[in-house]
Amino acid sequence: MKQYTFLVFLFLLVTSCNKELSFENETFEKKSTIPCKTDCPIITIEIPIAKNIPIVADSINKKVFLVIKEIVYFGEKQIKLNDYNVLTSSFIGSYEEMHKKFPNETFGWQGKIKGNLEFESSQIINIKIDHYTFTGGAHGYQGYRSLLFNPKTGKTIFSDQLFKNEKEFKAFAEKAFREKYKIPAKANINATGLMFENDKFQLPQNIFYTEEGLLLYYNSYEAASYADGPKELLFPYDEVNKYLLYQ
């Protein structure tokens, strides 16, 4: 019996090793049941789900879910991990509760989340989350999130782990940023109306691996006002590979 159990375990291990990590897009959508004429509340989440290698896939899927939950979840209760149906229902439920309290002041909420596999190599996986939410106010908020993973373990790779020497890359990026946005080399980084914290250049919260190169992307409010929009820098890989730990 022990030998049989061992052979089954060995078979499953070999089968697992022969599989490759893959992604399949899945869509989750929820609409409000409250009657409306225009701008009816709706949330749509289209996201790549990692499959085939359970340990790696679970790690990636949990992280992606937590990020999307951070964007669209307004409740205080804990919800089951990776349950997108509960997440979409919660978003609409929050709207309907608000509508009951303020029926004449609540405009139609909107949530649109679209994720895609932006980049994949033997060293790194990059999932891009394009998100838009409107929950009242003058305008909604649109932005991008970059999620980087080790394809062998599924663990998150944080932005400060991308570089051999982050300080050197930061100096390189600041020079390019000043040139693109016409900020004199000796001037304060915020001299032309930017909003870097403490008047010091910082790398963005989101760095993307793309087919064209390494993209530094500053969402609205991160380096400039909403009116000024996002800022970005794209570096061909032949210019930045010397700084990168992952390629």
Helices and strands as residue ranges (DSSP letters): H 2-18, E 22-31, E 42-51, H 54-72, H 84-101, E 110-120, E 125-134, E 141-149, G 159-161, H 166-180, G 197-199, E 206-209, E 214-218, E 231-235, H 237-240, G 241-243
